[in-house]
């Protein structure tokens, strides 16, 4: 991550998307930098965006000093894209401290969505409670509902039309600090998953897969960032979101249909989708498709204990008890090997 911009890691990533913890860290570091500048009578920063944030050799986010307005008394400046410009700038042509807050709100949207969404469109989604369309699907399972709601609330407040209704920098620092938590390791969930699979407890497996979310996908290659963003790609992601909702609500037939739509497009490859569709098939007594999906998850990500555990359950359902036991043992050995490498 050294030396690249936030825009590079949000919009043009190569191996894996930026994790939730790092996105929160970026937001906190940027607002702390702005607060520090404000305390030193440098309250104006023009054109704050994802290209102004760089990462140093230690991977820490740093705000470029290029946007600081050291000698401007009246705050006159410019913006590179009017769609992201504070509304008062369009009226007066001046940058104010409140304008900086608005621009920070657009950066929060970037961090939340992984895309550069015009604020007006994002606010329409927020007010319409269509938050799934706004959220980056790669963040699934990486944060609590409360943390996600708080992040959206902060972005919405920063983007208020009236400058006086936007929060102060110190308030933003205070609000973001609790969101910067250390991500819990997956080891406990994997251990619980192994135990649940050993006793063929499908309800427990479902609960664990919902909790883990898409963390297993973080190590897989993904070419979506290099694709031209087409309606087909958007429909594919929407299908996965609908599948996730149905899976969480235990509507397994709908989940299978939606995940199949996602898989059939073929633009993205997700071992988690295969694992979830495998369990959904098991829930409706379709052991053979469940086994195929679990095997496909292993093919996509060979070092995925979940794939072995899911195959074990499917083999048990098919009456292949010896093979099921062997597969469970293989998954357990792989899990211990991965733990030893940490």
C-alpha positions as CSV (number, residue, x, y, z in Angstrom):
1,X,0.0,0.0,0.0
2,X,2.9,2.5,0.4
3,X,2.9,5.6,-1.8
4,X,-0.4,4.9,-3.5
5,X,-3.5,7.1,-3.2
6,X,-6.7,6.3,-1.5
7,X,-8.4,6.5,-4.9
8,X,-6.1,3.7,-6.1
9,X,-7.1,1.4,-3.3
10,X,-10.8,2.2,-3.4
11,X,-11.6,2.5,-7.1
12,X,-8.7,0.6,-8.9
13,X,-7.6,-2.2,-6.5
14,X,-5.9,-5.2,-8.0
15,X,-5.8,-8.1,-5.6
16,X,-8.4,-7.3,-2.9
17,X,-10.6,-4.3,-1.9
18,X,-9.8,-2.2,1.1
19,X,-11.1,-3.6,4.4
20,X,-13.6,-1.9,6.6
21,X,-11.1,-1.3,9.4
22,X,-8.7,0.5,7.1
23,X,-11.5,2.6,5.7
24,X,-12.5,3.8,9.1
25,X,-8.8,4.4,9.9
26,X,-8.5,6.6,6.8
27,X,-11.6,8.6,7.7
28,X,-10.3,9.2,11.3
29,X,-6.8,10.1,10.2
30,X,-8.1,12.6,7.6
31,X,-10.5,14.4,9.9
32,X,-7.8,14.5,12.6
33,X,-5.4,16.1,10.1
34,X,-8.1,18.6,9.2
35,X,-8.7,19.4,12.8
36,X,-5.0,19.9,13.4
37,X,-4.8,22.3,10.5
38,X,-7.8,24.2,11.8
39,X,-6.2,24.5,15.2
40,X,-3.3,26.1,13.5
41,X,-5.4,28.6,11.6
42,X,-5.4,26.6,8.4
43,X,-9.2,26.1,8.2
44,X,-9.6,26.0,4.4
45,X,-8.8,23.0,2.2
46,X,-9.9,23.0,-1.5
47,X,-11.0,20.0,-3.5
48,X,-10.7,17.4,-0.7
49,X,-11.0,14.0,-2.4
50,X,-9.6,10.5,-2.5
51,X,-6.7,11.6,-4.6
52,X,-5.5,13.9,-1.8
53,X,-4.9,11.0,0.6
54,X,-1.6,9.1,0.3
55,X,-0.2,6.1,2.2
56,X,3.3,6.2,3.7
57,X,5.8,3.3,3.9
58,X,4.1,2.0,7.1
59,X,0.7,2.0,5.4
60,X,-0.7,4.9,7.4
61,X,-2.9,7.4,5.5
62,X,-1.6,10.9,5.1
63,X,-3.4,14.0,3.9
64,X,-1.6,15.9,1.2
65,X,-0.7,19.5,2.1
66,X,-1.4,20.5,-1.6
67,X,-5.0,21.4,-0.9
68,X,-4.3,23.7,2.1
69,X,-5.1,27.3,1.4
70,X,-2.5,29.2,3.3
71,X,-2.7,32.7,1.8
72,X,-6.4,33.0,0.8
73,X,-8.2,35.5,2.8
74,X,-11.6,35.3,1.1
75,X,-11.6,31.6,0.4
76,X,-11.8,31.8,-3.4
77,X,-10.9,28.5,-5.0
78,X,-12.1,26.0,-7.5
79,X,-13.4,22.4,-7.8
80,X,-12.5,19.8,-10.3
81,X,-16.0,18.4,-10.5
82,X,-19.1,20.4,-9.9
83,X,-21.2,17.3,-9.0
84,X,-19.1,17.0,-5.8
85,X,-18.9,20.7,-5.0
86,X,-20.5,22.2,-1.9
87,X,-23.8,24.0,-2.9
88,X,-22.7,27.3,-1.4
89,X,-19.6,27.3,-3.6
90,X,-21.8,27.2,-6.6
91,X,-23.6,30.3,-5.3
92,X,-20.6,32.3,-4.0
93,X,-17.5,30.8,-5.5
94,X,-15.9,30.7,-2.1
95,X,-14.6,27.9,0.1
96,X,-15.4,28.1,3.8
97,X,-14.7,25.8,6.7
98,X,-18.2,24.3,6.3
99,X,-17.3,23.6,2.7
100,X,-14.4,21.4,3.9
101,X,-16.9,19.4,6.0
102,X,-19.1,18.9,2.9
103,X,-16.1,17.6,1.0
104,X,-15.2,15.3,3.8
105,X,-18.7,13.9,3.6
106,X,-18.1,13.0,-0.1
107,X,-15.0,11.2,1.0
108,X,-17.0,9.2,3.6
109,X,-19.3,8.2,0.7
110,X,-16.3,7.0,-1.3
111,X,-15.1,4.9,1.7
112,X,-18.6,3.5,2.2
113,X,-19.4,2.6,-1.4
114,X,-16.0,1.9,-3.0
115,X,-17.2,4.2,-5.8
116,X,-17.3,7.9,-6.5
117,X,-21.0,8.6,-6.1
118,X,-22.4,12.1,-6.5
119,X,-23.7,13.3,-3.1
120,X,-27.1,14.1,-4.4
121,X,-27.6,10.5,-5.6
122,X,-26.2,9.1,-2.4
123,X,-28.6,11.2,-0.3
124,X,-31.5,10.0,-2.4
125,X,-30.4,6.4,-1.6
126,X,-30.1,7.3,2.1
127,X,-33.4,9.0,2.4
128,X,-35.0,6.2,0.4
129,X,-33.4,3.7,2.8
130,X,-31.9,1.9,-0.2
131,X,-28.7,1.4,1.7
132,X,-27.7,-1.9,0.1
133,X,-27.2,-0.1,-3.2
134,X,-25.0,2.4,-1.5
135,X,-22.8,0.0,0.4
136,X,-19.7,-1.7,-1.1
137,X,-20.7,-5.4,-1.3
138,X,-17.1,-6.4,-0.5
139,X,-17.7,-5.1,3.0
140,X,-20.3,-7.7,3.8
141,X,-19.8,-9.1,7.3
142,X,-16.9,-6.8,8.2
143,X,-18.8,-4.4,10.5
144,X,-21.9,-4.3,12.7
145,X,-25.2,-2.8,11.6
146,X,-24.8,-0.1,14.2
147,X,-21.3,0.9,12.9
148,X,-22.6,1.0,9.4
149,X,-25.6,3.1,10.3
150,X,-23.3,5.5,12.2
151,X,-21.0,5.9,9.3
152,X,-23.9,6.7,7.0
153,X,-25.3,9.1,9.5
154,X,-22.1,11.0,9.7
155,X,-21.8,11.2,5.9
156,X,-25.4,12.5,5.7
157,X,-24.8,15.2,8.3
158,X,-21.7,16.4,6.5
159,X,-23.7,16.7,3.3
160,X,-26.4,18.9,4.7
161,X,-27.4,21.7,2.2
162,X,-27.2,24.4,4.8
163,X,-23.6,24.9,6.0
164,X,-24.6,25.7,9.6
165,X,-26.2,22.3,9.9
166,X,-23.0,20.4,9.3
167,X,-21.0,19.0,12.2
168,X,-17.7,20.5,13.5
169,X,-14.4,18.7,13.0
170,X,-14.0,17.8,16.7
171,X,-17.4,16.2,16.7
172,X,-16.5,14.1,13.7
173,X,-13.3,13.0,15.5
174,X,-15.2,12.0,18.6
175,X,-17.8,10.1,16.5
176,X,-15.3,8.2,14.4
177,X,-13.0,7.1,17.3
178,X,-15.3,4.3,18.6
179,X,-15.6,2.9,15.1
180,X,-11.9,2.1,14.9
181,X,-12.0,-1.3,16.4
182,X,-9.6,-4.2,15.9
183,X,-11.2,-6.8,13.6
184,X,-11.9,-10.0,15.5
185,X,-10.0,-13.0,14.1
186,X,-11.9,-15.7,12.3
187,X,-10.3,-18.5,14.2
188,X,-13.2,-18.9,16.7
189,X,-15.8,-19.0,13.9
190,X,-13.8,-21.6,12.0
191,X,-13.5,-23.7,15.1
192,X,-17.2,-23.4,15.8
193,X,-18.0,-24.2,12.1
194,X,-15.9,-27.4,12.3
195,X,-17.8,-28.5,15.5
196,X,-21.2,-27.7,13.9
197,X,-20.3,-29.7,10.8
198,X,-19.1,-32.6,12.8
199,X,-22.5,-33.0,14.3
200,X,-24.4,-32.0,11.0
201,X,-26.0,-29.0,12.8
202,X,-27.2,-27.0,9.7
203,X,-28.8,-24.3,11.8
204,X,-25.5,-23.6,13.6
205,X,-23.6,-23.6,10.3
206,X,-26.1,-21.1,8.9
207,X,-25.6,-18.8,11.9
208,X,-21.8,-18.9,11.5
209,X,-21.8,-18.3,7.8
210,X,-24.0,-15.3,8.2
211,X,-21.7,-13.9,10.9
212,X,-18.5,-14.5,8.9
213,X,-19.9,-12.8,5.8
214,X,-17.5,-12.4,3.0
215,X,-14.2,-12.4,4.9
216,X,-13.1,-15.6,3.2
217,X,-13.2,-13.8,-0.1
218,X,-10.5,-11.4,0.9
219,X,-7.8,-13.6,-0.4
220,X,-9.3,-14.3,-3.9
221,X,-8.4,-12.5,-7.1
222,X,-11.1,-10.4,-8.5
223,X,-11.2,-8.7,-11.9
224,X,-14.2,-6.5,-11.3
225,X,-12.2,-3.4,-10.7
226,X,-10.9,-3.6,-14.3
227,X,-14.3,-4.1,-15.9
228,X,-16.3,-1.5,-17.6
229,X,-19.1,-0.8,-15.2
230,X,-22.1,-2.2,-17.1
231,X,-25.7,-2.8,-16.3
232,X,-24.9,-6.5,-16.3
233,X,-22.3,-6.1,-13.6
234,X,-24.7,-4.0,-11.5
235,X,-27.5,-6.6,-11.9
236,X,-25.0,-9.3,-10.9
237,X,-24.1,-7.5,-7.7
238,X,-27.8,-6.8,-6.9
239,X,-28.5,-10.5,-7.4
240,X,-25.9,-11.3,-4.8
241,X,-27.3,-8.7,-2.4
242,X,-30.8,-10.2,-2.8
243,X,-29.3,-13.7,-2.2
244,X,-27.6,-12.5,1.0
245,X,-30.9,-11.0,2.3
246,X,-32.8,-14.2,1.5
247,X,-30.0,-16.4,3.0
248,X,-30.1,-14.3,6.2
249,X,-33.9,-14.7,6.4
250,X,-33.7,-18.5,5.7
251,X,-35.5,-18.2,2.4
252,X,-33.1,-20.7,0.9
253,X,-34.9,-21.3,-2.4
254,X,-34.8,-17.6,-3.2
255,X,-31.1,-17.5,-2.1
256,X,-30.2,-20.3,-4.4
257,X,-31.9,-18.6,-7.4
258,X,-30.2,-15.2,-6.7
259,X,-26.8,-16.8,-6.1
260,X,-27.2,-18.7,-9.3
261,X,-27.8,-15.5,-11.2
262,X,-24.6,-14.1,-9.7
263,X,-22.6,-17.2,-10.6
264,X,-23.9,-17.5,-14.1
265,X,-22.6,-14.0,-15.1
266,X,-19.1,-15.2,-14.3
267,X,-17.5,-11.7,-13.8
268,X,-16.7,-12.3,-10.1
269,X,-15.8,-15.5,-8.4
270,X,-16.8,-15.9,-4.8
271,X,-16.0,-19.0,-2.6
272,X,-18.5,-17.6,-0.1
273,X,-21.3,-17.6,-2.6
274,X,-20.6,-21.2,-3.4
275,X,-20.4,-22.1,0.4
276,X,-23.7,-20.3,1.0
277,X,-25.5,-21.9,-1.9
278,X,-24.1,-25.3,-0.7
279,X,-25.8,-24.8,2.7
280,X,-29.0,-23.5,1.1
281,X,-29.2,-26.7,-1.0
282,X,-28.6,-28.8,2.1
283,X,-31.4,-27.0,3.8
284,X,-33.9,-28.1,1.1
285,X,-32.4,-31.7,1.0
286,X,-30.5,-31.2,-2.2
287,X,-27.2,-33.0,-1.2
288,X,-25.7,-33.5,-4.6
289,X,-25.8,-29.8,-5.7
290,X,-24.6,-28.9,-2.2
291,X,-21.6,-31.2,-2.7
292,X,-20.8,-29.6,-6.1
293,X,-20.9,-26.1,-4.7
294,X,-18.7,-27.0,-1.8
295,X,-16.2,-28.6,-4.2
296,X,-16.4,-25.5,-6.3
297,X,-15.6,-23.3,-3.3
298,X,-12.5,-25.5,-2.7
299,X,-11.5,-25.1,-6.3
300,X,-11.7,-21.3,-6.1
301,X,-9.9,-21.1,-2.8
302,X,-8.0,-24.3,-1.9
303,X,-7.0,-23.1,1.5
304,X,-10.6,-22.6,2.7
305,X,-11.5,-25.0,5.6
306,X,-15.2,-24.1,5.2
307,X,-15.2,-25.8,1.7
308,X,-14.0,-29.0,3.3
309,X,-16.5,-28.9,6.2
310,X,-19.4,-28.2,3.8
311,X,-18.3,-31.2,1.7
312,X,-18.3,-33.3,4.8
313,X,-21.9,-32.5,5.6
314,X,-23.0,-33.1,2.0
315,X,-21.2,-36.5,1.9
316,X,-22.9,-37.5,5.1
317,X,-26.3,-36.7,3.6
318,X,-25.4,-38.9,0.7
319,X,-24.5,-41.8,3.0
320,X,-20.8,-41.6,2.2
321,X,-19.8,-41.6,5.8
322,X,-16.1,-42.6,5.4
323,X,-15.5,-39.9,2.8
324,X,-17.3,-37.4,5.0
325,X,-15.1,-38.2,7.9
326,X,-12.0,-37.9,5.8
327,X,-13.1,-34.6,4.4
328,X,-13.8,-33.3,7.9
329,X,-10.3,-34.4,9.0
330,X,-8.7,-32.7,6.0
331,X,-10.5,-29.4,6.8
332,X,-9.4,-29.7,10.4
333,X,-5.7,-30.3,9.4
334,X,-5.8,-27.4,7.0
335,X,-7.3,-25.1,9.7
336,X,-4.5,-26.1,12.1
337,X,-1.9,-25.5,9.5
338,X,-3.3,-22.1,8.7
339,X,-3.4,-21.3,12.4
340,X,0.2,-22.3,12.8
341,X,1.2,-19.9,10.0
342,X,-0.3,-16.9,11.7
